[in-house]
């Protein structure tokens, strides 16, 4: 029982950390949407592929709002959840995934 | 945000009064290449999307931040109709 509890607590910790998403990603594409919620007017939408610690693709690509002017092919970091709207007008931008920084180069990722 | 395809509609008469007049749609998350995944989500429409269209869905508390969704009890909102998706794979 104790083991079981330990395991479940470990897995819940893992789960919590997997939910906290400020991760590295590669911008792999763009999305064009003419008809959109007025609060997203003028925002650039990019497709990001999340990467693991070895900078290999892991997980499914997502659509992210660009807050800093990233481009296709760049290594970026991004955040998820409600915090994703903080770079913009906080109460008016419906985004759950935002690119918040560009990594200078892959050599700058120390592992 | 995820890309999804609209599969159908939901009709609900008895609902929270703040949801009155909001269109509820069933959407299925899809991959960037357009292929379907499994599962579905009921999302509130904020843009007037139609059947089989590819849309952008915002999930979580951010869904409330869309215009017209203030204080509405939703955690998935359709915020855009997708025209094109360009993916560059190396």
N, CA and C atoms of all chains as a GROMACS GRO file, in nm:
protein
  603
    1UNK      N    1   0.084  -0.120   0.000
    1UNK     CA    2   0.000   0.000   0.000
    1UNK      C    3   0.088   0.125   0.000
    2UNK      N    4   0.188   0.120   0.089
    2UNK     CA    5   0.277   0.234   0.097
    2UNK      C    6   0.348   0.256  -0.037
    3UNK      N    7   0.391   0.142  -0.092
    3UNK     CA    8   0.457   0.151  -0.222
    3UNK      C    9   0.365   0.212  -0.327
    4UNK      N   10   0.241   0.164  -0.320
    4UNK     CA   11   0.142   0.211  -0.417
    4UNK      C   12   0.123   0.361  -0.403
    5UNK      N   13   0.113   0.405  -0.275
    5UNK     CA   14   0.094   0.548  -0.249
    5UNK      C   15   0.213   0.628  -0.300
    6UNK      N   16   0.331   0.569  -0.272
    6UNK     CA   17   0.452   0.638  -0.315
    6UNK      C   18   0.453   0.654  -0.467
    7UNK      N   19   0.415   0.543  -0.530
    7UNK     CA   20   0.417   0.546  -0.675
    7UNK      C   21   0.316   0.650  -0.727
    8UNK      N   22   0.197   0.648  -0.667
    8UNK     CA   23   0.095   0.740  -0.717
    8UNK      C   24   0.137   0.885  -0.691
    9UNK      N   25   0.203   0.906  -0.575
    9UNK     CA   26   0.246   1.043  -0.548
    9UNK      C   27   0.356   1.085  -0.646
   10UNK      N   28   0.443   0.989  -0.678
   10UNK     CA   29   0.548   1.021  -0.776
   10UNK      C   30   0.486   1.051  -0.911
   11UNK      N   31   0.388   0.968  -0.949
   11UNK     CA   32   0.330   0.990  -1.081
   11UNK      C   33   0.250   1.120  -1.083
   12UNK      N   34   0.189   1.155  -0.968
   12UNK     CA   35   0.113   1.281  -0.969
   12UNK      C   36   0.209   1.400  -0.976
   13UNK      N   37   0.329   1.384  -0.914
   13UNK     CA   38   0.429   1.491  -0.927
   13UNK      C   39   0.470   1.506  -1.072
   14UNK      N   40   0.491   1.388  -1.134
   14UNK     CA   41   0.528   1.390  -1.275
   14UNK      C   42   0.420   1.458  -1.358
   15UNK      N   43   0.296   1.423  -1.324
   15UNK     CA   44   0.183   1.478  -1.397
   15UNK      C   45   0.179   1.630  -1.381
   16UNK      N   46   0.202   1.674  -1.256
   16UNK     CA   47   0.202   1.818  -1.231
   16UNK      C   48   0.308   1.886  -1.314
   17UNK      N   49   0.427   1.826  -1.317
   17UNK     CA   50   0.535   1.889  -1.392
   17UNK      C   51   0.511   1.885  -1.541
   18UNK      N   52   0.443   1.777  -1.585
   18UNK     CA   53   0.417   1.773  -1.729
   18UNK      C   54   0.311   1.876  -1.766
   19UNK      N   55   0.233   1.918  -1.666
   19UNK     CA   56   0.132   2.021  -1.696
   19UNK      C   57   0.194   2.159  -1.700
   20UNK      N   58   0.302   2.176  -1.628
   20UNK     CA   59   0.368   2.306  -1.631
   20UNK      C   60   0.449   2.313  -1.760
   21UNK      N   61   0.408   2.398  -1.848
   21UNK     CA   62   0.467   2.393  -1.980
   21UNK      C   63   0.534   2.524  -2.015
   22UNK      N   64   0.659   2.535  -1.982
   22UNK     CA   65   0.738   2.638  -2.047
   22UNK      C   66   0.850   2.560  -2.111
   23UNK      N   67   0.836   2.537  -2.239
   23UNK     CA   68   0.919   2.438  -2.304
   23UNK      C   69   0.986   2.495  -2.426
   24UNK      N   70   1.081   2.416  -2.477
   24UNK     CA   71   1.142   2.452  -2.604
   24UNK      C   72   1.061   2.393  -2.718
   25UNK      N   73   1.059   2.463  -2.827
   25UNK     CA   74   0.985   2.415  -2.944
   25UNK      C   75   1.050   2.469  -3.069
   26UNK      N   76   1.018   2.404  -3.179
   26UNK     CA   77   1.065   2.452  -3.309
   26UNK      C   78   0.943   2.502  -3.385
   27UNK      N   79   0.955   2.621  -3.443
   27UNK     CA   80   0.845   2.671  -3.525
   27UNK      C   81   0.849   2.598  -3.659
   28UNK      N   82   0.741   2.527  -3.691
   28UNK     CA   83   0.744   2.446  -3.814
   28UNK      C   84   0.644   2.494  -3.918
   29UNK      N   85   0.568   2.595  -3.887
   29UNK     CA   86   0.473   2.640  -3.989
   29UNK      C   87   0.388   2.756  -3.943
   30UNK      N   88   0.300   2.796  -4.032
   30UNK     CA   89   0.213   2.910  -4.003
   30UNK      C   90   0.067   2.871  -4.024
   31UNK      N   91  -0.019   2.946  -3.963
   31UNK     CA   92  -0.163   2.927  -3.980
   31UNK      C   93  -0.223   3.060  -4.023
   32UNK      N   94  -0.307   3.055  -4.125
   32UNK     CA   95  -0.379   3.176  -4.168
   32UNK      C   96  -0.526   3.159  -4.133
   33UNK      N   97  -0.580   3.254  -4.060
   33UNK     CA   98  -0.722   3.251  -4.026
   33UNK      C   99  -0.776   3.393  -4.043
   34UNK      N  100  -0.859   3.412  -4.144
   34UNK     CA  101  -0.914   3.546  -4.168
   34UNK      C  102  -1.027   3.576  -4.070
   35UNK      N  103  -1.118   3.480  -4.060
   35UNK     CA  104  -1.230   3.498  -3.967
   35UNK      C  105  -1.184   3.453  -3.830
   36UNK      N  106  -1.170   3.547  -3.740
   36UNK     CA  107  -1.133   3.507  -3.605
   36UNK      C  108  -1.193   3.602  -3.503
   37UNK      N  109  -1.187   3.561  -3.380
   37UNK     CA  110  -1.238   3.645  -3.272
   37UNK      C  111  -1.166   3.780  -3.277
   38UNK      N  112  -1.243   3.887  -3.262
   38UNK     CA  113  -1.186   4.022  -3.275
   38UNK      C  114  -1.065   4.042  -3.185
   39UNK      N  115  -1.064   3.976  -3.072
   39UNK     CA  116  -0.954   3.995  -2.978
   39UNK      C  117  -0.823   3.934  -3.030
   40UNK      N  118  -0.829   3.856  -3.137
   40UNK     CA  119  -0.706   3.800  -3.194
   40UNK      C  120  -0.661   3.874  -3.319
   41UNK      N  121  -0.728   3.983  -3.352
   41UNK     CA  122  -0.694   4.059  -3.472
   41UNK      C  123  -0.547   4.103  -3.470
   42UNK      N  124  -0.478   4.081  -3.581
   42UNK     CA  125  -0.340   4.127  -3.591
   42UNK      C  126  -0.238   4.038  -3.526
   43UNK      N  127  -0.280   3.927  -3.469
   43UNK     CA  128  -0.184   3.836  -3.404
   43UNK      C  129  -0.136   3.732  -3.505
   44UNK      N  130  -0.007   3.701  -3.497
   44UNK     CA  131   0.051   3.600  -3.586
   44UNK      C  132   0.036   3.462  -3.523
   45UNK      N  133  -0.011   3.367  -3.601
   45UNK     CA  134  -0.030   3.231  -3.550
   45UNK      C  135   0.073   3.138  -3.612
   46UNK      N  136   0.144   3.066  -3.529
   46UNK     CA  137   0.249   2.976  -3.577
   46UNK      C  138   0.226   2.835  -3.523
   47UNK      N  139   0.274   2.738  -3.598
   47UNK     CA  140   0.267   2.599  -3.551
   47UNK      C  141   0.401   2.565  -3.485
   48UNK      N  142   0.394   2.519  -3.362
   48UNK     CA  143   0.518   2.482  -3.292
   48UNK      C  144   0.519   2.333  -3.263
   49UNK      N  145   0.637   2.275  -3.281
   49UNK     CA  146   0.657   2.134  -3.247
   49UNK      C  147   0.739   2.130  -3.119
   50UNK      N  148   0.682   2.072  -3.015
   50UNK     CA  149   0.756   2.066  -2.889
   50UNK      C  150   0.876   1.970  -2.902
   51UNK      N  151   0.981   2.002  -2.827
   51UNK     CA  152   1.104   1.924  -2.834
   51UNK      C  153   1.136   1.867  -2.697
   52UNK      N  154   1.206   1.755  -2.697
   52UNK     CA  155   1.252   1.703  -2.569
   52UNK      C  156   1.388   1.764  -2.535
   53UNK      N  157   1.452   1.714  -2.431
   53UNK     CA  158   1.577   1.777  -2.387
   53UNK      C  159   1.689   1.761  -2.488
   54UNK      N  160   1.676   1.665  -2.577
   54UNK     CA  161   1.777   1.648  -2.681
   54UNK      C  162   1.740   1.720  -2.809
   55UNK      N  163   1.640   1.805  -2.798
   55UNK     CA  164   1.590   1.884  -2.910
   55UNK      C  165   1.534   1.797  -3.022
   56UNK      N  166   1.485   1.679  -2.985
   56UNK     CA  167   1.415   1.594  -3.081
   56UNK      C  168   1.264   1.619  -3.065
   57UNK      N  169   1.190   1.613  -3.174
   57UNK     CA  170   1.046   1.636  -3.163
   57UNK      C  171   0.979   1.538  -3.067
   58UNK      N  172   0.892   1.590  -2.982
   58UNK     CA  173   0.816   1.502  -2.894
   58UNK      C  174   0.678   1.563  -2.875
   59UNK      N  175   0.577   1.482  -2.890
   59UNK     CA  176   0.441   1.530  -2.875
   59UNK      C  177   0.387   1.589  -3.004
   60UNK      N  178   0.264   1.634  -2.993
   60UNK     CA  179   0.196   1.685  -3.112
   60UNK      C  180   0.221   1.834  -3.131
   61UNK      N  181   0.229   1.879  -3.256
   61UNK     CA  182   0.243   2.023  -3.280
   61UNK      C  183   0.119   2.097  -3.232
   62UNK      N  184   0.138   2.223  -3.194
   62UNK     CA  185   0.027   2.305  -3.149
   62UNK      C  186   0.031   2.439  -3.220
   63UNK      N  187  -0.079   2.508  -3.215
   63UNK     CA  188  -0.084   2.643  -3.272
   63UNK      C  189  -0.057   2.742  -3.158
   64UNK      N  190   0.039   2.831  -3.181
   64UNK     CA  191   0.074   2.928  -3.078
   64UNK      C  192   0.063   3.070  -3.134
   65UNK      N  193   0.028   3.163  -3.046
   65UNK     CA  194   0.029   3.304  -3.084
   65UNK      C  195   0.170   3.356  -3.063
   66UNK      N  196   0.217   3.437  -3.157
   66UNK     CA  197   0.353   3.488  -3.149
   66UNK      C  198   0.355   3.622  -3.077
   67UNK      N  199   0.436   3.632  -2.971
   67UNK     CA  200   0.444   3.757  -2.896
   67UNK      C  201   0.572   3.833  -2.924
   68UNK      N  202   0.666   3.771  -2.996
   68UNK     CA  203   0.798   3.835  -3.006
   68UNK      C  204   0.852   3.845  -3.147
   69UNK      N  205   0.782   3.793  -3.246
   69UNK     CA  206   0.830   3.803  -3.384
   69UNK      C  207   0.915   3.686  -3.427
   70UNK      N  208   0.878   3.566  -3.388
   70UNK     CA  209   0.952   3.447  -3.428
   70UNK      C  210   0.916   3.409  -3.572
   71UNK      N  211   1.004   3.328  -3.633
   71UNK     CA  212   0.980   3.285  -3.770
   71UNK      C  213   0.994   3.135  -3.783
   72UNK      N  214   0.956   3.085  -3.899
   72UNK     CA  215   0.960   2.940  -3.923
   72UNK      C  216   1.104   2.890  -3.917
   73UNK      N  217   1.126   2.779  -3.848
   73UNK     CA  218   1.258   2.719  -3.836
   73UNK      C  219   1.330   2.758  -3.709
   74UNK      N  220   1.280   2.858  -3.639
   74UNK     CA  221   1.352   2.905  -3.521
   74UNK      C  222   1.322   2.820  -3.398
   75UNK      N  223   1.423   2.817  -3.310
   75UNK     CA  224   1.407   2.749  -3.182
   75UNK      C  225   1.351   2.852  -3.084
   76UNK      N  226   1.240   2.818  -3.021
   76UNK     CA  227   1.174   2.917  -2.934
   76UNK      C  228   1.138   2.852  -2.801
   77UNK      N  229   1.105   2.934  -2.704
   77UNK     CA  230   1.037   2.878  -2.587
   77UNK      C  231   0.903   2.945  -2.572
   78UNK      N  232   0.814   2.872  -2.510
   78UNK     CA  233   0.675   2.911  -2.514
   78UNK      C  234   0.607   2.869  -2.385
   79UNK      N  235   0.496   2.931  -2.354
   79UNK     CA  236   0.425   2.891  -2.232
   79UNK      C  237   0.279   2.861  -2.264
   80UNK      N  238   0.221   2.783  -2.176
   80UNK     CA  239   0.083   2.739  -2.195
   80UNK      C  240  -0.004   2.787  -2.080
   81UNK      N  241  -0.132   2.771  -2.099
   81UNK     CA  242  -0.225   2.803  -1.991
   81UNK      C  243  -0.264   2.949  -1.990
   82UNK      N  244  -0.320   2.991  -1.880
   82UNK     CA  245  -0.367   3.129  -1.871
   82UNK      C  246  -0.253   3.229  -1.885
   83UNK      N  247  -0.136   3.189  -1.839
   83UNK     CA  248  -0.020   3.277  -1.846
   83UNK      C  249   0.014   3.317  -1.990
   84UNK      N  250  -0.031   3.235  -2.085
   84UNK     CA  251  -0.001   3.263  -2.225
   84UNK      C  252  -0.059   3.396  -2.270
   85UNK      N  253  -0.160   3.446  -2.201
   85UNK     CA  254  -0.219   3.574  -2.243
   85UNK      C  255  -0.149   3.693  -2.179
   86UNK      N  256  -0.057   3.668  -2.088
   86UNK     CA  257   0.008   3.778  -2.016
   86UNK      C  258   0.092   3.871  -2.104
   87UNK      N  259   0.158   3.821  -2.210
   87UNK     CA  260   0.235   3.915  -2.292
   87UNK      C  261   0.148   4.017  -2.364
   88UNK      N  262   0.022   3.987  -2.378
   88UNK     CA  263  -0.069   4.078  -2.448
   88UNK      C  264  -0.157   4.148  -2.346
   89UNK      N  265  -0.260   4.212  -2.400
   89UNK     CA  266  -0.358   4.271  -2.310
   89UNK      C  267  -0.424   4.156  -2.234
   90UNK      N  268  -0.393   4.147  -2.108
   90UNK     CA  269  -0.412   4.024  -2.034
   90UNK      C  270  -0.555   3.969  -2.034
   91UNK      N  271  -0.651   4.055  -2.018
   91UNK     CA  272  -0.789   4.006  -2.006
   91UNK      C  273  -0.860   3.996  -2.139
   92UNK      N  274  -0.789   4.025  -2.248
   92UNK     CA  275  -0.858   4.033  -2.377
   92UNK      C  276  -0.802   3.942  -2.486
   93UNK      N  277  -0.700   3.865  -2.455
   93UNK     CA  278  -0.640   3.784  -2.560
   93UNK      C  279  -0.661   3.635  -2.531
   94UNK      N  280  -0.750   3.572  -2.607
   94UNK     CA  281  -0.778   3.431  -2.580
   94UNK      C  282  -0.673   3.339  -2.639
   95UNK      N  283  -0.567   3.316  -2.567
   95UNK     CA  284  -0.465   3.221  -2.613
   95UNK      C  285  -0.422   3.133  -2.497
   96UNK      N  286  -0.398   3.006  -2.528
   96UNK     CA  287  -0.347   2.916  -2.424
   96UNK      C  288  -0.209   2.865  -2.460
   97UNK      N  289  -0.148   2.928  -2.559
   97UNK     CA  290  -0.017   2.883  -2.605
   97UNK      C  291   0.051   3.001  -2.675
   98UNK      N  292   0.158   3.054  -2.618
   98UNK     CA  293   0.221   3.173  -2.673
   98UNK      C  294   0.372   3.157  -2.678
   99UNK      N  295   0.430   3.200  -2.790
   99UNK     CA  296   0.576   3.201  -2.802
   99UNK      C  297   0.628   3.324  -2.732
  100UNK      N  298   0.715   3.305  -2.634
  100UNK     CA  299   0.759   3.418  -2.553
  100UNK      C  300   0.909   3.445  -2.563
  101UNK      N  301   0.981   3.363  -2.637
  101UNK     CA  302   1.124   3.390  -2.650
  101UNK      C  303   1.187   3.312  -2.763
  102UNK      N  304   1.292   3.369  -2.823
  102UNK     CA  305   1.367   3.298  -2.927
  102UNK      C  306   1.502   3.258  -2.869
  103UNK      N  307   1.537   3.131  -2.883
  103UNK     CA  308   1.668   3.086  -2.837
  103UNK      C  309   1.771   3.126  -2.943
  104UNK      N  310   1.880   3.186  -2.897
  104UNK     CA  311   1.978   3.241  -2.992
  104UNK      C  312   2.028   3.136  -3.091
  105UNK      N  313   2.071   3.022  -3.038
  105UNK     CA  314   2.109   2.912  -3.127
  105UNK      C  315   2.107   2.783  -3.047
  106UNK      N  316   2.115   2.671  -3.118
  106UNK     CA  317   2.112   2.542  -3.048
  106UNK      C  318   2.233   2.526  -2.956
  107UNK      N  319   2.343   2.594  -2.991
  107UNK     CA  320   2.463   2.586  -2.906
  107UNK      C  321   2.439   2.650  -2.770
  108UNK      N  322   2.337   2.734  -2.761
  108UNK     CA  323   2.309   2.800  -2.635
  108UNK      C  324   2.222   2.716  -2.543
  109UNK      N  325   2.179   2.600  -2.592
  109UNK     CA  326   2.103   2.510  -2.505
  109UNK      C  327   2.201   2.413  -2.443
  110UNK      N  328   2.233   2.433  -2.316
  110UNK     CA  329   2.329   2.347  -2.246
  110UNK      C  330   2.255   2.231  -2.182
  111UNK      N  331   2.304   2.107  -2.208
  111UNK     CA  332   2.235   1.993  -2.150
  111UNK      C  333   2.330   1.913  -2.063
  112UNK      N  334  -0.332   2.645  -2.839
  112UNK     CA  335  -0.449   2.629  -2.925
  112UNK      C  336  -0.434   2.503  -3.008
  113UNK      N  337  -0.544   2.444  -3.042
  113UNK     CA  338  -0.539   2.326  -3.127
  113UNK      C  339  -0.621   2.349  -3.253
  114UNK      N  340  -0.589   2.271  -3.354
  114UNK     CA  341  -0.667   2.274  -3.477
  114UNK      C  342  -0.772   2.164  -3.466
  115UNK      N  343  -0.894   2.196  -3.504
  115UNK     CA  344  -1.001   2.097  -3.493
  115UNK      C  345  -1.097   2.110  -3.610
  116UNK      N  346  -1.173   2.005  -3.631
  116UNK     CA  347  -1.274   2.007  -3.737
  116UNK      C  348  -1.411   1.995  -3.672
  117UNK      N  349  -1.506   2.072  -3.724
  117UNK     CA  350  -1.640   2.070  -3.665
  117UNK      C  351  -1.716   1.948  -3.712
  118UNK      N  352  -1.764   1.872  -3.614
  118UNK     CA  353  -1.834   1.747  -3.644
  118UNK      C  354  -1.985   1.760  -3.632
  119UNK      N  355  -2.030   1.846  -3.543
  119UNK     CA  356  -2.174   1.853  -3.522
  119UNK      C  357  -2.212   1.960  -3.423
  120UNK      N  358  -2.337   1.961  -3.389
  120UNK     CA  359  -2.388   2.065  -3.299
  120UNK      C  360  -2.446   2.002  -3.173
  121UNK      N  361  -2.461   2.083  -3.072
  121UNK     CA  362  -2.526   2.041  -2.948
  121UNK      C  363  -2.639   2.138  -2.921
  122UNK      N  364  -2.756   2.085  -2.892
  122UNK     CA  365  -2.869   2.171  -2.855
  122UNK      C  366  -2.897   2.151  -2.708
  123UNK      N  367  -2.900   2.259  -2.635
  123UNK     CA  368  -2.926   2.251  -2.491
  123UNK      C  369  -3.017   2.366  -2.451
  124UNK      N  370  -3.132   2.332  -2.395
  124UNK     CA  371  -3.227   2.436  -2.355
  124UNK      C  372  -3.200   2.480  -2.211
  125UNK      N  373  -3.185   2.380  -2.125
  125UNK     CA  374  -3.158   2.411  -1.984
  125UNK      C  375  -3.008   2.429  -1.966
  126UNK      N  376  -2.964   2.551  -1.955
  126UNK     CA  377  -2.820   2.572  -1.936
  126UNK      C  378  -2.799   2.698  -1.855
  127UNK      N  379  -2.676   2.719  -1.817
  127UNK     CA  380  -2.644   2.839  -1.743
  127UNK      C  381  -2.688   2.961  -1.825
  128UNK      N  382  -2.747   3.057  -1.757
  128UNK     CA  383  -2.806   3.170  -1.833
  128UNK      C  384  -2.701   3.250  -1.909
  129UNK      N  385  -2.577   3.244  -1.863
  129UNK     CA  386  -2.472   3.317  -1.935
  129UNK      C  387  -2.436   3.249  -2.068
  130UNK      N  388  -2.484   3.125  -2.086
  130UNK     CA  389  -2.459   3.056  -2.212
  130UNK      C  390  -2.573   3.078  -2.312
  131UNK      N  391  -2.673   3.154  -2.272
  131UNK     CA  392  -2.786   3.178  -2.361
  131UNK      C  393  -2.739   3.249  -2.489
  132UNK      N  394  -2.781   3.195  -2.602
  132UNK     CA  395  -2.745   3.256  -2.729
  132UNK      C  396  -2.610   3.214  -2.783
  133UNK      N  397  -2.541   3.130  -2.710
  133UNK     CA  398  -2.410   3.084  -2.756
  133UNK      C  399  -2.428   2.950  -2.829
  134UNK      N  400  -2.361   2.939  -2.943
  134UNK     CA  401  -2.371   2.815  -3.021
  134UNK      C  402  -2.270   2.714  -2.969
  135UNK      N  403  -2.318   2.593  -2.946
  135UNK     CA  404  -2.230   2.486  -2.898
  135UNK      C  405  -2.202   2.389  -3.012
  136UNK      N  406  -2.076   2.360  -3.036
  136UNK     CA  407  -2.039   2.272  -3.146
  136UNK      C  408  -1.952   2.157  -3.097
  137UNK      N  409  -1.965   2.045  -3.163
  137UNK     CA  410  -1.876   1.932  -3.133
  137UNK      C  411  -1.759   1.939  -3.230
  138UNK      N  412  -1.639   1.943  -3.177
  138UNK     CA  413  -1.522   1.949  -3.263
  138UNK      C  414  -1.429   1.832  -3.233
  139UNK      N  415  -1.357   1.789  -3.335
  139UNK     CA  416  -1.258   1.682  -3.318
  139UNK      C  417  -1.120   1.739  -3.347
  140UNK      N  418  -1.028   1.727  -3.252
  140UNK     CA  419  -0.892   1.774  -3.279
  140UNK      C  420  -0.832   1.700  -3.398
  141UNK      N  421  -0.761   1.772  -3.485
  141UNK     CA  422  -0.698   1.709  -3.600
  141UNK      C  423  -0.549   1.741  -3.600
  142UNK      N  424  -0.474   1.663  -3.677
  142UNK     CA  425  -0.330   1.687  -3.691
  142UNK      C  426  -0.307   1.800  -3.790
  143UNK      N  427  -0.184   1.850  -3.793
  143UNK     CA  428  -0.155   1.961  -3.885
  143UNK      C  429  -0.169   1.921  -4.031
  144UNK      N  430  -0.155   1.789  -4.060
  144UNK     CA  431  -0.173   1.745  -4.198
  144UNK      C  432  -0.320   1.725  -4.234
  145UNK      N  433  -0.408   1.748  -4.141
  145UNK     CA  434  -0.552   1.740  -4.169
  145UNK      C  435  -0.615   1.608  -4.130
  146UNK      N  436  -0.533   1.510  -4.089
  146UNK     CA  437  -0.590   1.380  -4.052
  146UNK      C  438  -0.654   1.388  -3.914
  147UNK      N  439  -0.758   1.309  -3.897
  147UNK     CA  440  -0.832   1.311  -3.772
  147UNK      C  441  -0.756   1.244  -3.658
  148UNK      N  442  -0.781   1.291  -3.537
  148UNK     CA  443  -0.736   1.217  -3.420
  148UNK      C  444  -0.861   1.160  -3.355
  149UNK      N  445  -0.845   1.107  -3.236
  149UNK     CA  446  -0.962   1.051  -3.169
  149UNK      C  447  -1.018   1.154  -3.071
  150UNK      N  448  -1.136   1.127  -3.023
  150UNK     CA  449  -1.196   1.211  -2.920
  150UNK      C  450  -1.269   1.331  -2.978
  151UNK      N  451  -1.332   1.403  -2.890
  151UNK     CA  452  -1.406   1.521  -2.932
  151UNK      C  453  -1.415   1.619  -2.816
  152UNK      N  454  -1.450   1.742  -2.848
  152UNK     CA  455  -1.465   1.846  -2.746
  152UNK      C  456  -1.591   1.925  -2.780
  153UNK      N  457  -1.666   1.962  -2.680
  153UNK     CA  458  -1.777   2.054  -2.703
  153UNK      C  459  -1.723   2.195  -2.679
  154UNK      N  460  -1.732   2.279  -2.780
  154UNK     CA  461  -1.675   2.413  -2.771
  154UNK      C  462  -1.780   2.518  -2.805
  155UNK      N  463  -1.767   2.634  -2.744
  155UNK     CA  464  -1.857   2.744  -2.774
  155UNK      C  465  -1.803   2.820  -2.894
  156UNK      N  466  -1.892   2.851  -2.987
  156UNK     CA  467  -1.850   2.920  -3.109
  156UNK      C  468  -1.855   3.071  -3.088
  157UNK      N  469  -1.744   3.139  -3.120
  157UNK     CA  470  -1.745   3.286  -3.108
  157UNK      C  471  -1.730   3.355  -3.243
  158UNK      N  472  -1.717   3.275  -3.351
  158UNK     CA  473  -1.689   3.336  -3.481
  158UNK      C  474  -1.792   3.304  -3.588
  159UNK      N  475  -1.884   3.214  -3.562
  159UNK     CA  476  -1.981   3.175  -3.664
  159UNK      C  477  -1.926   3.070  -3.759
  160UNK      N  478  -1.859   2.971  -3.704
  160UNK     CA  479  -1.801   2.865  -3.786
  160UNK      C  480  -1.908   2.768  -3.833
  161UNK      N  481  -1.880   2.700  -3.945
  161UNK     CA  482  -1.978   2.608  -4.002
  161UNK      C  483  -1.928   2.466  -4.003
  162UNK      N  484  -2.016   2.378  -4.047
  162UNK     CA  485  -1.992   2.235  -4.052
  162UNK      C  486  -1.865   2.201  -4.131
  163UNK      N  487  -1.786   2.109  -4.081
  163UNK     CA  488  -1.668   2.054  -4.147
  163UNK      C  489  -1.553   2.155  -4.161
  164UNK      N  490  -1.570   2.275  -4.111
  164UNK     CA  491  -1.461   2.373  -4.123
  164UNK      C  492  -1.350   2.341  -4.023
  165UNK      N  493  -1.229   2.381  -4.063
  165UNK     CA  494  -1.117   2.369  -3.970
  165UNK      C  495  -1.113   2.494  -3.884
  166UNK      N  496  -1.104   2.476  -3.756
  166UNK     CA  497  -1.111   2.592  -3.666
  166UNK      C  498  -0.998   2.586  -3.563
  167UNK      N  499  -0.978   2.702  -3.500
  167UNK     CA  500  -0.883   2.711  -3.389
  167UNK      C  501  -0.962   2.704  -3.258
  168UNK      N  502  -0.920   2.616  -3.170
  168UNK     CA  503  -0.991   2.602  -3.042
  168UNK      C  504  -0.897   2.638  -2.928
  169UNK      N  505  -0.940   2.728  -2.845
  169UNK     CA  506  -0.865   2.764  -2.725
  169UNK      C  507  -0.925   2.689  -2.608
  170UNK      N  508  -0.841   2.628  -2.527
  170UNK     CA  509  -0.891   2.552  -2.413
  170UNK      C  510  -0.847   2.614  -2.282
  171UNK      N  511  -0.914   2.574  -2.176
  171UNK     CA  512  -0.879   2.622  -2.044
  171UNK      C  513  -0.937   2.759  -2.014
  172UNK      N  514  -0.883   2.822  -1.912
  172UNK     CA  515  -0.939   2.949  -1.867
  172UNK      C  516  -0.923   3.058  -1.973
  173UNK      N  517  -0.829   3.039  -2.066
  173UNK     CA  518  -0.812   3.138  -2.173
  173UNK      C  519  -0.935   3.149  -2.262
  174UNK      N  520  -1.017   3.044  -2.264
  174UNK     CA  521  -1.136   3.047  -2.348
  174UNK      C  522  -1.230   3.160  -2.306
  175UNK      N  523  -1.226   3.193  -2.179
  175UNK     CA  524  -1.312   3.301  -2.128
  175UNK      C  525  -1.266   3.438  -2.174
  176UNK      N  526  -1.143   3.448  -2.222
  176UNK     CA  527  -1.088   3.579  -2.257
  176UNK      C  528  -1.131   3.625  -2.396
  177UNK      N  529  -1.192   3.535  -2.472
  177UNK     CA  530  -1.239   3.574  -2.605
  177UNK      C  531  -1.349   3.679  -2.592
  178UNK      N  532  -1.355   3.764  -2.695
  178UNK     CA  533  -1.456   3.871  -2.688
  178UNK      C  534  -1.596   3.810  -2.683
  179UNK      N  535  -1.676   3.857  -2.591
  179UNK     CA  536  -1.811   3.806  -2.576
  179UNK      C  537  -1.821   3.688  -2.482
  180UNK      N  538  -1.708   3.645  -2.427
  180UNK     CA  539  -1.706   3.528  -2.339
  180UNK      C  540  -1.676   3.564  -2.193
  181UNK      N  541  -1.676   3.692  -2.164
  181UNK     CA  542  -1.640   3.734  -2.029
  181UNK      C  543  -1.738   3.674  -1.926
  182UNK      N  544  -1.684   3.611  -1.825
  182UNK     CA  545  -1.760   3.548  -1.718
  182UNK      C  546  -1.854   3.438  -1.764
  183UNK      N  547  -1.833   3.387  -1.885
  183UNK     CA  548  -1.914   3.276  -1.932
  183UNK      C  549  -1.845   3.145  -1.890
  184UNK      N  550  -1.920   3.051  -1.834
  184UNK     CA  551  -1.855   2.928  -1.787
  184UNK      C  552  -1.820   2.832  -1.901
  185UNK      N  553  -1.709   2.858  -1.967
  185UNK     CA  554  -1.664   2.770  -2.075
  185UNK      C  555  -1.516   2.738  -2.055
  186UNK      N  556  -1.474   2.624  -2.106
  186UNK     CA  557  -1.330   2.598  -2.108
  186UNK      C  558  -1.283   2.552  -2.245
  187UNK      N  559  -1.365   2.572  -2.346
  187UNK     CA  560  -1.319   2.551  -2.484
  187UNK      C  561  -1.398   2.646  -2.573
  188UNK      N  562  -1.328   2.726  -2.650
  188UNK     CA  563  -1.395   2.823  -2.737
  188UNK      C  564  -1.331   2.820  -2.875
  189UNK      N  565  -1.416   2.829  -2.976
  189UNK     CA  566  -1.368   2.840  -3.114
  189UNK      C  567  -1.340   2.987  -3.140
  190UNK      N  568  -1.214   3.020  -3.170
  190UNK     CA  569  -1.178   3.161  -3.185
  190UNK      C  570  -1.134   3.198  -3.327
  191UNK      N  571  -1.131   3.101  -3.417
  191UNK     CA  572  -1.091   3.136  -3.553
  191UNK      C  573  -1.126   3.026  -3.652
  192UNK      N  574  -1.152   3.068  -3.776
  192UNK     CA  575  -1.174   2.972  -3.884
  192UNK      C  576  -1.047   2.970  -3.969
  193UNK      N  577  -0.990   2.853  -3.986
  193UNK     CA  578  -0.860   2.842  -4.052
  193UNK      C  579  -0.876   2.843  -4.204
  194UNK      N  580  -0.799   2.930  -4.269
  194UNK     CA  581  -0.796   2.931  -4.416
  194UNK      C  582  -0.692   2.831  -4.466
  195UNK      N  583  -0.568   2.851  -4.422
  195UNK     CA  584  -0.461   2.761  -4.465
  195UNK      C  585  -0.368   2.726  -4.350
  196UNK      N  586  -0.307   2.612  -4.361
  196UNK     CA  587  -0.202   2.570  -4.267
  196UNK      C  588  -0.079   2.536  -4.351
  197UNK      N  589   0.032   2.604  -4.327
  197UNK     CA  590   0.156   2.573  -4.398
  197UNK      C  591   0.256   2.513  -4.302
  198UNK      N  592   0.298   2.393  -4.331
  198UNK     CA  593   0.398   2.328  -4.245
  198UNK      C  594   0.523   2.302  -4.326
  199UNK      N  595   0.636   2.346  -4.271
  199UNK     CA  596   0.765   2.323  -4.336
  199UNK      C  597   0.836   2.216  -4.255
  200UNK      N  598   0.854   2.099  -4.313
  200UNK     CA  599   0.922   1.991  -4.241
  200UNK      C  600   1.061   1.973  -4.299
  201UNK      N  601   1.160   1.973  -4.211
  201UNK     CA  602   1.297   1.950  -4.259
  201UNK      C  603   1.324   1.801  -4.267
   0.00000   0.00000   0.00000
